[in-house]
Amino acid sequence: QVQLVQSGAEVKKPGASVTVSCRTSGYSFKSHEMHWVRQAPGQGFEWMGLINPNSGLTVYTQKFQARVTMTSDTSTSTLFLELRSLTSEDTAVYFCARASSGTYTDFDFWGRGTLVTVSS
Amino acid sequence: ESVLTQSPGTLSLSPGERATVFCRASQSVGSNYLAWYQQRPGQAPRLLIYGASHRAIGIPDRFSGSGSDTDFTLTISRVEPEDFAVYFCQQYSRSPLTFGGGTKVEI
C-alpha cells in the first residue's frame, strides 16, 4: 500500500534552516509528482510547491521562491523540503502529498506531517 | 489567487444527522477542479471527493459532493461517529493551489 513517512518534529531558532524528509513506498516513485503543503497553528493549508521526482523539475509559490528547495532521491524514493531563513511565522506542520494525476491536481495520499517549531 | 471560503466554521450534529458543508471560490474553478478532504486529529488528511463529485477509492457512499463554477457542497447523508473531523476543500484549477479554511463537524 502507498505510504508517505515523514521525518520527526524539529525545533529551530530564527534564521536557521530546516530539512523535512518524506520517504515513499508502495508505488512507482517516478510516476507521481509530489507536493508540499503546510498548516500553521489554527490556520488553513498553504501550498508551497511541487517536484517531479522523475525530472527533478520544481515549481515553487512566489512566497517561498527565495528560500525553499525541494529535492528528490530516486535511490531511496525520498523527497526533501529545505526551508531557510526561518522565522516564527514558519512554525507549522509540513505535509508531503502525492498528486493523484498530472501536475495541478488533488492529492490522493498524504504524509502525517512534520511539526517545525521556530523559537528563540 | 483563488480564495476558497468555507461555511459554516463549525457544524454541531448528532450521529445519524445530515451534514452539509459549503465551499465558495472567488474565481471559477473551471471544469470542477475541486476536492474535499477529511482530517482527523493527528492523522494525515484523506481524500474524499475529487472533480467536485467523484468519490475517491474506498470512500463510503454517504459522502457526496456537488456544485460547479464557484459554489460547491460536501454532504454526509448520515453522520457516523468516525465522521467527526475537520473537512476542507481545495481547488486545483489554477496555480497557486488553494484550500478552504476548514469546517469542523463536532458532536
Boltz contact constraints between the chains, C-beta under 6 A:
constraints:
  - contact:
      token1: [A, 44]
      token2: [B, 99]
      max_distance: 6.0
  - contact:
      token1: [A, 44]
      token2: [B, 101]
      max_distance: 6.0
  - contact:
      token1: [A, 44]
      token2: [B, 102]
      max_distance: 6.0
  - contact:
      token1: [A, 45]
      token2: [B, 99]
      max_distance: 6.0
  - contact:
      token1: [A, 47]
      token2: [B, 96]
      max_distance: 6.0
  - contact:
      token1: [A, 47]
      token2: [B, 97]
      max_distance: 6.0
  - contact:
      token1: [A, 61]
      token2: [B, 96]
      max_distance: 6.0
  - contact:
      token1: [A, 104]
      token2: [B, 92]
      max_distance: 6.0
  - contact:
      token1: [A, 104]
      token2: [B, 95]
      max_distance: 6.0
  - contact:
      token1: [A, 105]
      token2: [B, 92]
      max_distance: 6.0
  - contact:
      token1: [A, 106]
      token2: [B, 35]
      max_distance: 6.0
  - contact:
      token1: [A, 106]
      token2: [B, 47]
      max_distance: 6.0
  - contact:
      token1: [A, 106]
      token2: [B, 50]
      max_distance: 6.0
  - contact:
      token1: [A, 108]
      token2: [B, 47]
      max_distance: 6.0
  - contact:
      token1: [A, 110]
      token2: [B, 44]
      max_distance: 6.0
  - contact:
      token1: [A, 110]
      token2: [B, 45]
      max_distance: 6.0
  - contact:
      token1: [A, 112]
      token2: [B, 44]
      max_distance: 6.0
